[in-house]
C-alpha cells in the first residue's frame, strides 16, 4: 500500500473525530466525509505504521443519512465536521462516541441515555471569536484551516446567528477602511438570543488607536442591539486570547441573558453555555440528578457566572460556587443579587483550592456539581471531592474522554455510576456534552 493508491472500500464505523473507518485487509484507514455503510472509491493521503488516512474520490453507494453541506468553506474549515450527516446520524454518532469513551478510558460497558437536544440545529451559537490577519493589504477574517494557522475567509457561518454573521462582515469592512489590520488580532461577538443584546470585543496589539473609536461609532450607529464594545490589549504571542487590560469603548462591560427564568450578566471573559436552546435541558437534567429537596448544601465547582448554582439555590438550603476567573465571580455575585438569591456564596479560587477551603471550613455538602473545562477535573479536585464525601456527584462534561477517566477515578474512591445522558450542544460538530450522576456507596 502506497500514498495516492486508489481502493474501493466500505465504511464500517467512525473515529472519535467523525471520520469514516475502513479496512483494507487488517489495515485501518480514516476517511473524513465518509458515512457508515457507504461504499466509496478512496485515495490514500497518508500512511503511518499502524493506520493511515484517505480521501473520498467517488461515492459508489450513498447513505440515506448523507446531507449536502450548506457551508461554502465546509471542507476547508475545521469547525463543523459533520455537516454531511443528517441530525439522526449525528446523534447516533455522539451517543456511540460517549459509549466508546467509557469503554476505552474507564473499562465500563454502559448504555448511554438517548441524546437530548433542541432545535434549531443551525444558527444556534451565542458566541463567535474570529481571528484577523492582513495579507497583501487585504483583511482576512474567518476560522483556521484544520491543523494550521491559515485563516479561511467566510461570509456566512451556518452555526452563528444571522446578526453575528452580518456584524462580523461589517466589522471586516471597517477594519479595512480604517486600516486597523496591524492593530486587530481577534474580534469576539457575544449575542444573547433571549434578550437580543450584543457584545463586541476587539483583541488588539496596541491601544489607544483613533481607528477603534471610529469603528465603534459606526457599529453602534448601524446595530442598536450592540450594548457593549470594548478592547482588550493583548501582547502575548501564544494562544491565550482574552488576556490583558480591558478598555470600555461603548455601553457597559457586560450584556445580559435570560435562562430558566433567571437573568444573568455576561462579560467578555466569563463562561456561558454556547447553545441557549439545549442549555435549559442540560441544566434541568443536572438538577434532576442532584435530587434537591430544599434541605441540601451544594458545592458548585467551576461555577463560571453562577448559572447552575443560582438556579439550584431555589431548590437547596445553601450553595457555594467556586470559580478561578475573577471577572466571572464578579458577574456571579451580581447575578445572584439581580435574581435576589441570598443563599449562595462565591469563592474566587481554583476548583481544587476551593474544595480544600470547603474541607477546612468543615462544611458538609450533600451534592457536588462540577462543570470543568475540556481537560476535566484535576487530581487535587477529585481528591478533595472524596474528602467532602457528598451523597451525589453531578458531573457536566464537554469531553467524554476526560469524563470517563474521572468517573473511573471516582469509582475507585467509592462512587457508583448511576446515569449517563449525552446532549447535542454543538450540532454539526463532533463535540458532545454529557451529564452523569454518581452516588456514594454506603459503607
LUMFI-762519 format. One record per residue (C-alpha): y, z, x; residue number from 1; residue in one letter. Coordinates in nm, 3 decimals, padded with zeros to 5 digits. Example, Ala and Ser with C-alpha at 12.3 -4.5 7.8 and 13.67 -1.06 7.14 Angstrom:
REM residues 2
[rec [-00.450, 00.780, 01.230], 1, A];
[rec [-00.106, 00.714, 01.367], 2, S];
This chain:
REM residues 443
[rec [00.000, 00.000, 00.000], 1, X];
[rec [00.341, -00.101, 00.134], 2, X];
[rec [00.704, -00.095, 00.027], 3, X];
[rec [00.806, -00.380, -00.210], 4, X];
[rec [00.448, -00.447, -00.317], 5, X];
[rec [00.409, -00.508, -00.691], 6, X];
[rec [00.148, -00.341, -00.912], 7, X];
[rec [00.061, -00.327, -01.281], 8, X];
[rec [00.031, 00.036, -01.390], 9, X];
[rec [00.008, 00.265, -01.694], 10, X];
[rec [00.228, 00.576, -01.719], 11, X];
[rec [00.025, 00.894, -01.779], 12, X];
[rec [00.299, 01.160, -01.790], 13, X];
[rec [00.630, 01.282, -01.650], 14, X];
[rec [00.757, 01.461, -01.343], 15, X];
[rec [00.989, 01.759, -01.389], 16, X];
[rec [01.290, 01.529, -01.346], 17, X];
[rec [01.169, 01.290, -01.618], 18, X];
[rec [01.030, 01.011, -01.402], 19, X];
[rec [00.715, 00.840, -01.521], 20, X];
[rec [00.395, 00.937, -01.334], 21, X];
[rec [00.150, 00.659, -01.246], 22, X];
[rec [-00.155, 00.642, -01.022], 23, X];
[rec [-00.285, 00.364, -00.805], 24, X];
[rec [-00.631, 00.489, -00.724], 25, X];
[rec [-00.572, 00.853, -00.629], 26, X];
[rec [-00.217, 00.788, -00.503], 27, X];
[rec [00.067, 00.920, -00.722], 28, X];
[rec [00.391, 00.730, -00.778], 29, X];
[rec [00.704, 00.845, -00.962], 30, X];
[rec [00.885, 00.570, -01.155], 31, X];
[rec [01.224, 00.654, -01.315], 32, X];
[rec [01.277, 00.499, -01.657], 33, X];
[rec [00.910, 00.462, -01.748], 34, X];
[rec [00.772, 00.632, -02.060], 35, X];
[rec [00.429, 00.787, -02.109], 36, X];
[rec [00.181, 00.534, -02.243], 37, X];
[rec [00.379, 00.232, -02.126], 38, X];
[rec [00.221, -00.042, -01.916], 39, X];
[rec [00.455, -00.199, -01.665], 40, X];
[rec [00.491, -00.410, -01.356], 41, X];
[rec [00.649, -00.195, -01.084], 42, X];
[rec [00.767, -00.242, -00.727], 43, X];
[rec [00.716, 00.020, -00.455], 44, X];
[rec [01.052, 00.155, -00.334], 45, X];
[rec [00.948, 00.439, -00.101], 46, X];
[rec [00.628, 00.589, 00.038], 47, X];
[rec [00.565, 00.945, 00.155], 48, X];
[rec [00.244, 01.094, 00.290], 49, X];
[rec [00.100, 01.206, -00.043], 50, X];
[rec [00.317, 01.029, -00.301], 51, X];
[rec [00.568, 00.753, -00.349], 52, X];
[rec [00.838, 00.605, -00.571], 53, X];
[rec [00.861, 00.286, -00.769], 54, X];
[rec [01.098, 00.089, -00.992], 55, X];
[rec [01.031, -00.089, -01.317], 56, X];
[rec [01.028, -00.467, -01.282], 57, X];
[rec [00.899, -00.553, -01.627], 58, X];
[rec [00.759, -00.354, -01.918], 59, X];
[rec [00.441, -00.510, -02.048], 60, X];
[rec [00.361, -00.258, -02.323], 61, X];
[rec [00.664, -00.080, -02.474], 62, X];
[rec [00.650, 00.279, -02.605], 63, X];
[rec [00.768, 00.335, -02.965], 64, X];
[rec [00.985, 00.615, -02.819], 65, X];
[rec [01.187, 00.381, -02.595], 66, X];
[rec [01.563, 00.351, -02.664], 67, X];
[rec [01.831, 00.127, -02.522], 68, X];
[rec [02.075, 00.347, -02.324], 69, X];
[rec [02.425, 00.344, -02.471], 70, X];
[rec [02.598, 00.424, -02.141], 71, X];
[rec [02.716, 00.134, -01.925], 72, X];
[rec [02.655, 00.327, -01.599], 73, X];
[rec [02.327, 00.492, -01.708], 74, X];
[rec [02.119, 00.358, -01.419], 75, X];
[rec [02.381, 00.440, -01.157], 76, X];
[rec [02.499, 00.786, -01.271], 77, X];
[rec [02.268, 01.083, -01.215], 78, X];
[rec [02.387, 01.274, -01.522], 79, X];
[rec [02.188, 01.166, -01.829], 80, X];
[rec [01.842, 01.074, -01.706], 81, X];
[rec [01.668, 01.045, -02.046], 82, X];
[rec [01.879, 00.802, -02.247], 83, X];
[rec [01.581, 00.564, -02.253], 84, X];
[rec [01.381, 00.825, -02.457], 85, X];
[rec [01.433, 00.892, -02.828], 86, X];
[rec [01.504, 01.253, -02.921], 87, X];
[rec [01.147, 01.325, -03.032], 88, X];
[rec [01.015, 01.229, -02.690], 89, X];
[rec [01.289, 01.423, -02.511], 90, X];
[rec [01.187, 01.738, -02.699], 91, X];
[rec [00.819, 01.679, -02.620], 92, X];
[rec [00.903, 01.630, -02.251], 93, X];
[rec [01.110, 01.950, -02.238], 94, X];
[rec [00.851, 02.164, -02.415], 95, X];
[rec [00.586, 02.038, -02.176], 96, X];
[rec [00.820, 02.098, -01.880], 97, X];
[rec [00.851, 02.464, -01.978], 98, X];
[rec [00.474, 02.495, -02.023], 99, X];
[rec [00.402, 02.344, -01.680], 100, X];
[rec [00.667, 02.557, -01.507], 101, X];
[rec [00.496, 02.872, -01.635], 102, X];
[rec [00.155, 02.741, -01.530], 103, X];
[rec [00.263, 02.628, -01.184], 104, X];
[rec [00.511, 02.907, -01.098], 105, X];
[rec [00.363, 03.205, -01.277], 106, X];
[rec [-00.004, 03.116, -01.329], 107, X];
[rec [00.044, 03.168, -01.705], 108, X];
[rec [-00.106, 02.941, -01.971], 109, X];
[rec [00.147, 02.960, -02.252], 110, X];
[rec [00.219, 02.760, -02.566], 111, X];
[rec [00.600, 02.750, -02.598], 112, X];
[rec [00.752, 02.752, -02.944], 113, X];
[rec [00.879, 02.415, -03.069], 114, X];
[rec [01.209, 02.312, -02.910], 115, X];
[rec [01.513, 02.422, -03.109], 116, X];
[rec [01.831, 02.214, -03.113], 117, X];
[rec [02.114, 02.094, -03.335], 118, X];
[rec [02.289, 01.763, -03.379], 119, X];
[rec [02.487, 01.581, -03.252], 120, X];
[rec [02.279, 01.468, -02.957], 121, X];
[rec [02.575, 01.278, -02.814], 122, X];
[rec [02.942, 01.378, -02.764], 123, X];
[rec [02.837, 01.743, -02.767], 124, X];
[rec [02.973, 01.883, -02.439], 125, X];
[rec [03.280, 02.108, -02.433], 126, X];
[rec [03.345, 02.071, -02.060], 127, X];
[rec [03.369, 01.791, -01.806], 128, X];
[rec [03.453, 01.815, -01.436], 129, X];
[rec [03.541, 01.478, -01.283], 130, X];
[rec [03.582, 01.412, -00.908], 131, X];
[rec [03.870, 01.192, -00.794], 132, X];
[rec [03.872, 00.952, -00.500], 133, X];
[rec [04.122, 00.699, -00.373], 134, X];
[rec [03.978, 00.386, -00.217], 135, X];
[rec [04.178, 00.082, -00.108], 136, X];
[rec [04.475, 00.219, -00.300], 137, X];
[rec [04.280, 00.240, -00.628], 138, X];
[rec [04.187, 00.563, -00.808], 139, X];
[rec [03.822, 00.619, -00.884], 140, X];
[rec [03.720, 00.885, -01.134], 141, X];
[rec [03.367, 00.934, -01.258], 142, X];
[rec [03.041, 01.102, -01.166], 143, X];
[rec [02.848, 01.100, -00.843], 144, X];
[rec [02.571, 00.848, -00.798], 145, X];
[rec [02.238, 01.032, -00.778], 146, X];
[rec [02.185, 01.189, -00.431], 147, X];
[rec [02.520, 01.065, -00.297], 148, X];
[rec [02.895, 01.133, -00.283], 149, X];
[rec [02.972, 00.785, -00.414], 150, X];
[rec [03.171, 00.801, -00.740], 151, X];
[rec [03.060, 00.583, -01.029], 152, X];
[rec [03.362, 00.491, -01.243], 153, X];
[rec [03.315, 00.517, -01.618], 154, X];
[rec [03.527, 00.469, -01.928], 155, X];
[rec [03.314, 00.639, -02.192], 156, X];
[rec [03.062, 00.916, -02.123], 157, X];
[rec [02.812, 00.942, -02.410], 158, X];
[rec [02.781, 01.323, -02.393], 159, X];
[rec [03.154, 01.403, -02.372], 160, X];
[rec [03.380, 01.412, -02.677], 161, X];
[rec [03.591, 01.108, -02.761], 162, X];
[rec [03.902, 01.316, -02.689], 163, X];
[rec [03.772, 01.424, -02.346], 164, X];
[rec [03.690, 01.064, -02.257], 165, X];
[rec [04.027, 00.934, -02.373], 166, X];
[rec [04.216, 01.212, -02.197], 167, X];
[rec [04.027, 01.161, -01.871], 168, X];
[rec [04.105, 00.789, -01.865], 169, X];
[rec [04.472, 00.860, -01.944], 170, X];
[rec [04.491, 01.109, -01.656], 171, X];
[rec [04.335, 00.848, -01.427], 172, X];
[rec [04.615, 00.605, -01.512], 173, X];
[rec [04.879, 00.869, -01.446], 174, X];
[rec [04.724, 00.971, -01.112], 175, X];
[rec [04.755, 00.606, -01.009], 176, X];
[rec [05.111, 00.580, -01.148], 177, X];
[rec [05.241, 00.892, -00.976], 178, X];
[rec [05.049, 00.830, -00.653], 179, X];
[rec [04.851, 01.151, -00.664], 180, X];
[rec [04.530, 01.006, -00.520], 181, X];
[rec [04.556, 01.206, -00.198], 182, X];
[rec [04.656, 01.521, -00.385], 183, X];
[rec [04.392, 01.535, -00.657], 184, X];
[rec [04.034, 01.641, -00.589], 185, X];
[rec [03.890, 01.709, -00.936], 186, X];
[rec [04.003, 01.714, -01.297], 187, X];
[rec [03.847, 01.975, -01.526], 188, X];
[rec [03.874, 01.936, -01.904], 189, X];
[rec [03.753, 02.200, -02.149], 190, X];
[rec [03.753, 02.105, -02.518], 191, X];
[rec [03.687, 02.382, -02.771], 192, X];
[rec [03.520, 02.197, -03.059], 193, X];
[rec [03.580, 02.456, -03.332], 194, X];
[rec [03.948, 02.532, -03.261], 195, X];
[rec [04.033, 02.190, -03.119], 196, X];
[rec [04.216, 02.345, -02.823], 197, X];
[rec [04.201, 02.166, -02.486], 198, X];
[rec [04.246, 02.289, -02.128], 199, X];
[rec [04.322, 02.065, -01.829], 200, X];
[rec [04.286, 02.194, -01.472], 201, X];
[rec [04.383, 01.992, -01.165], 202, X];
[rec [04.199, 02.090, -00.848], 203, X];
[rec [04.440, 01.985, -00.573], 204, X];
[rec [04.472, 01.965, -00.195], 205, X];
[rec [04.837, 02.071, -00.194], 206, X];
[rec [05.080, 02.247, -00.424], 207, X];
[rec [05.353, 02.210, -00.540], 208, X];
[rec [05.395, 01.836, -00.593], 209, X];
[rec [05.657, 01.677, -00.823], 210, X];
[rec [05.396, 01.431, -00.946], 211, X];
[rec [05.195, 01.713, -01.104], 212, X];
[rec [05.496, 01.817, -01.313], 213, X];
[rec [05.543, 01.459, -01.438], 214, X];
[rec [05.169, 01.427, -01.504], 215, X];
[rec [05.172, 01.746, -01.709], 216, X];
[rec [05.474, 01.641, -01.915], 217, X];
[rec [05.311, 01.310, -02.009], 218, X];
[rec [04.977, 01.470, -02.100], 219, X];
[rec [05.129, 01.737, -02.322], 220, X];
[rec [05.352, 01.482, -02.497], 221, X];
[rec [05.060, 01.244, -02.559], 222, X];
[rec [04.799, 01.507, -02.654], 223, X];
[rec [04.933, 01.804, -02.855], 224, X];
[rec [04.584, 01.962, -02.855], 225, X];
[rec [04.630, 02.037, -02.483], 226, X];
[rec [04.725, 02.406, -02.487], 227, X];
[rec [04.670, 02.484, -02.119], 228, X];
[rec [04.747, 02.290, -01.799], 229, X];
[rec [04.714, 02.443, -01.454], 230, X];
[rec [04.647, 02.358, -01.091], 231, X];
[rec [04.404, 02.525, -00.851], 232, X];
[rec [04.491, 02.485, -00.482], 233, X];
[rec [04.158, 02.440, -00.305], 234, X];
[rec [04.149, 02.367, 00.069], 235, X];
[rec [03.775, 02.427, 00.112], 236, X];
[rec [03.558, 02.148, 00.248], 237, X];
[rec [03.238, 02.245, 00.066], 238, X];
[rec [03.117, 02.200, -00.294], 239, X];
[rec [03.285, 02.513, -00.433], 240, X];
[rec [03.539, 02.352, -00.664], 241, X];
[rec [03.727, 02.618, -00.862], 242, X];
[rec [03.821, 02.839, -00.567], 243, X];
[rec [04.181, 02.912, -00.477], 244, X];
[rec [04.509, 03.027, -00.628], 245, X];
[rec [04.578, 02.902, -00.980], 246, X];
[rec [04.926, 02.789, -01.091], 247, X];
[rec [05.025, 02.755, -01.457], 248, X];
[rec [05.191, 02.424, -01.548], 249, X];
[rec [05.193, 02.447, -01.929], 250, X];
[rec [05.100, 02.693, -02.202], 251, X];
[rec [04.859, 02.974, -02.113], 252, X];
[rec [04.579, 03.007, -01.857], 253, X];
[rec [04.321, 03.002, -02.136], 254, X];
[rec [04.212, 02.840, -02.461], 255, X];
[rec [04.019, 02.997, -02.748], 256, X];
[rec [03.697, 02.909, -02.926], 257, X];
[rec [03.504, 03.047, -03.224], 258, X];
[rec [03.134, 03.133, -03.200], 259, X];
[rec [02.924, 03.310, -03.465], 260, X];
[rec [03.232, 03.447, -03.637], 261, X];
[rec [03.392, 03.582, -03.317], 262, X];
[rec [03.690, 03.442, -03.127], 263, X];
[rec [03.662, 03.401, -02.751], 264, X];
[rec [03.915, 03.338, -02.476], 265, X];
[rec [03.802, 03.083, -02.215], 266, X];
[rec [03.970, 03.041, -01.875], 267, X];
[rec [03.914, 02.786, -01.600], 268, X];
[rec [03.658, 02.987, -01.404], 269, X];
[rec [03.483, 03.169, -01.686], 270, X];
[rec [03.141, 03.055, -01.808], 271, X];
[rec [03.095, 02.947, -02.168], 272, X];
[rec [02.788, 02.767, -02.303], 273, X];
[rec [02.829, 02.388, -02.288], 274, X];
[rec [02.684, 02.293, -02.629], 275, X];
[rec [02.873, 02.453, -02.922], 276, X];
[rec [02.618, 02.328, -03.177], 277, X];
[rec [02.297, 02.466, -03.028], 278, X];
[rec [02.451, 02.781, -02.875], 279, X];
[rec [02.454, 02.970, -03.209], 280, X];
[rec [02.079, 02.905, -03.243], 281, X];
[rec [02.024, 03.024, -02.886], 282, X];
[rec [02.221, 03.347, -02.929], 283, X];
[rec [02.075, 03.428, -03.270], 284, X];
[rec [01.726, 03.392, -03.124], 285, X];
[rec [01.813, 03.611, -02.825], 286, X];
[rec [01.947, 03.881, -03.059], 287, X];
[rec [01.646, 03.847, -03.286], 288, X];
[rec [01.427, 03.913, -02.982], 289, X];
[rec [01.643, 04.215, -02.893], 290, X];
[rec [01.544, 04.373, -03.228], 291, X];
[rec [01.868, 04.569, -03.267], 292, X];
[rec [01.895, 04.824, -03.547], 293, X];
[rec [02.231, 04.979, -03.460], 294, X];
[rec [02.088, 05.263, -03.254], 295, X];
[rec [02.023, 05.085, -02.925], 296, X];
[rec [02.205, 05.080, -02.591], 297, X];
[rec [02.217, 04.726, -02.449], 298, X];
[rec [02.283, 04.609, -02.091], 299, X];
[rec [02.416, 04.251, -02.078], 300, X];
[rec [02.376, 04.122, -01.721], 301, X];
[rec [02.561, 03.805, -01.608], 302, X];
[rec [02.771, 03.851, -01.923], 303, X];
[rec [03.038, 03.588, -01.849], 304, X];
[rec [03.320, 03.609, -02.103], 305, X];
[rec [03.118, 03.864, -02.301], 306, X];
[rec [02.998, 03.628, -02.574], 307, X];
[rec [02.646, 03.754, -02.638], 308, X];
[rec [02.737, 04.118, -02.568], 309, X];
[rec [03.028, 04.114, -02.814], 310, X];
[rec [02.813, 03.951, -03.081], 311, X];
[rec [02.537, 04.207, -03.011], 312, X];
[rec [02.781, 04.500, -03.031], 313, X];
[rec [02.798, 04.488, -03.411], 314, X];
[rec [02.421, 04.543, -03.418], 315, X];
[rec [02.394, 04.804, -03.138], 316, X];
[rec [02.518, 05.153, -03.058], 317, X];
[rec [02.666, 05.065, -02.716], 318, X];
[rec [02.680, 04.757, -02.495], 319, X];
[rec [02.753, 04.739, -02.122], 320, X];
[rec [02.847, 04.395, -01.988], 321, X];
[rec [02.819, 04.321, -01.615], 322, X];
[rec [02.977, 04.015, -01.453], 323, X];
[rec [03.076, 03.927, -01.094], 324, X];
[rec [03.359, 03.679, -01.176], 325, X];
[rec [03.682, 03.877, -01.215], 326, X];
[rec [03.855, 03.620, -01.440], 327, X];
[rec [03.555, 03.621, -01.674], 328, X];
[rec [03.568, 04.002, -01.702], 329, X];
[rec [03.939, 03.987, -01.790], 330, X];
[rec [03.853, 03.731, -02.060], 331, X];
[rec [03.564, 03.951, -02.181], 332, X];
[rec [03.787, 04.256, -02.216], 333, X];
[rec [04.045, 04.055, -02.408], 334, X];
[rec [03.770, 03.903, -02.624], 335, X];
[rec [03.642, 04.248, -02.718], 336, X];
[rec [03.997, 04.354, -02.807], 337, X];
[rec [04.061, 04.040, -03.016], 338, X];
[rec [03.739, 04.094, -03.211], 339, X];
[rec [03.805, 04.468, -03.250], 340, X];
[rec [03.481, 04.557, -03.071], 341, X];
[rec [03.514, 04.908, -02.930], 342, X];
[rec [03.155, 04.994, -02.839], 343, X];
[rec [03.138, 04.763, -02.536], 344, X];
[rec [03.234, 04.828, -02.172], 345, X];
[rec [03.256, 04.573, -01.892], 346, X];
[rec [03.188, 04.620, -01.521], 347, X];
[rec [03.320, 04.369, -01.266], 348, X];
[rec [03.015, 04.373, -01.038], 349, X];
[rec [02.729, 04.161, -00.913], 350, X];
[rec [02.436, 04.192, -01.155], 351, X];
[rec [02.220, 04.384, -00.909], 352, X];
[rec [02.501, 04.622, -00.813], 353, X];
[rec [02.596, 04.670, -01.176], 354, X];
[rec [02.239, 04.752, -01.271], 355, X];
[rec [02.231, 05.007, -00.986], 356, X];
[rec [02.552, 05.159, -01.126], 357, X];
[rec [02.377, 05.195, -01.462], 358, X];
[rec [02.090, 05.377, -01.292], 359, X];
[rec [02.330, 05.614, -01.112], 360, X];
[rec [02.505, 05.685, -01.441], 361, X];
[rec [02.168, 05.778, -01.594], 362, X];
[rec [02.234, 05.552, -01.891], 363, X];
[rec [01.916, 05.494, -02.089], 364, X];
[rec [01.905, 05.134, -02.204], 365, X];
[rec [01.675, 05.019, -02.484], 366, X];
[rec [01.738, 04.646, -02.425], 367, X];
[rec [01.845, 04.443, -02.121], 368, X];
[rec [01.971, 04.087, -02.175], 369, X];
[rec [02.005, 03.858, -01.873], 370, X];
[rec [02.160, 03.511, -01.858], 371, X];
[rec [02.165, 03.427, -01.485], 372, X];
[rec [02.269, 03.105, -01.309], 373, X];
[rec [02.011, 02.841, -01.222], 374, X];
[rec [01.879, 03.037, -00.921], 375, X];
[rec [01.758, 03.314, -01.153], 376, X];
[rec [01.777, 03.689, -01.100], 377, X];
[rec [01.792, 03.844, -00.753], 378, X];
[rec [01.511, 04.076, -00.644], 379, X];
[rec [01.767, 04.358, -00.644], 380, X];
[rec [01.843, 04.289, -01.010], 381, X];
[rec [01.477, 04.275, -01.112], 382, X];
[rec [01.402, 04.597, -00.922], 383, X];
[rec [01.693, 04.766, -01.097], 384, X];
[rec [01.572, 04.648, -01.439], 385, X];
[rec [01.235, 04.805, -01.360], 386, X];
[rec [01.410, 05.139, -01.288], 387, X];
[rec [01.624, 05.114, -01.601], 388, X];
[rec [01.295, 05.059, -01.789], 389, X];
[rec [01.422, 04.906, -02.114], 390, X];
[rec [01.177, 04.866, -02.402], 391, X];
[rec [01.267, 04.498, -02.425], 392, X];
[rec [01.393, 04.239, -02.176], 393, X];
[rec [01.553, 03.925, -02.322], 394, X];
[rec [01.590, 03.653, -02.060], 395, X];
[rec [01.812, 03.348, -02.125], 396, X];
[rec [01.750, 03.081, -01.862], 397, X];
[rec [01.879, 02.734, -01.774], 398, X];
[rec [01.593, 02.671, -01.527], 399, X];
[rec [01.231, 02.722, -01.643], 400, X];
[rec [01.102, 02.726, -01.284], 401, X];
[rec [01.306, 03.031, -01.176], 402, X];
[rec [01.248, 03.184, -01.520], 403, X];
[rec [00.870, 03.160, -01.474], 404, X];
[rec [00.900, 03.310, -01.125], 405, X];
[rec [01.098, 03.607, -01.258], 406, X];
[rec [00.864, 03.654, -01.557], 407, X];
[rec [00.573, 03.679, -01.315], 408, X];
[rec [00.759, 03.944, -01.112], 409, X];
[rec [00.842, 04.145, -01.424], 410, X];
[rec [00.482, 04.116, -01.543], 411, X];
[rec [00.376, 04.281, -01.219], 412, X];
[rec [00.631, 04.555, -01.296], 413, X];
[rec [00.471, 04.635, -01.631], 414, X];
[rec [00.626, 04.390, -01.879], 415, X];
[rec [00.430, 04.172, -02.120], 416, X];
[rec [00.548, 03.822, -02.214], 417, X];
[rec [00.581, 03.804, -02.593], 418, X];
[rec [00.773, 03.488, -02.682], 419, X];
[rec [00.895, 03.167, -02.515], 420, X];
[rec [01.138, 02.942, -02.701], 421, X];
[rec [01.292, 02.628, -02.543], 422, X];
[rec [01.633, 02.498, -02.655], 423, X];
[rec [01.765, 02.147, -02.603], 424, X];
[rec [02.117, 02.245, -02.499], 425, X];
[rec [02.157, 01.927, -02.292], 426, X];
[rec [02.033, 01.622, -02.488], 427, X];
[rec [01.996, 01.304, -02.280], 428, X];
[rec [01.942, 01.509, -01.961], 429, X];
[rec [01.630, 01.667, -01.810], 430, X];
[rec [01.770, 02.020, -01.839], 431, X];
[rec [01.626, 02.270, -02.083], 432, X];
[rec [01.740, 02.620, -02.180], 433, X];
[rec [01.476, 02.884, -02.259], 434, X];
[rec [01.480, 03.231, -02.415], 435, X];
[rec [01.192, 03.470, -02.357], 436, X];
[rec [01.111, 03.818, -02.478], 437, X];
[rec [00.925, 04.064, -02.256], 438, X];
[rec [00.820, 04.411, -02.376], 439, X];
[rec [00.743, 04.713, -02.159], 440, X];
[rec [00.376, 04.801, -02.159], 441, X];
[rec [00.326, 05.159, -02.272], 442, X];
[rec [00.153, 05.393, -02.026], 443, X];
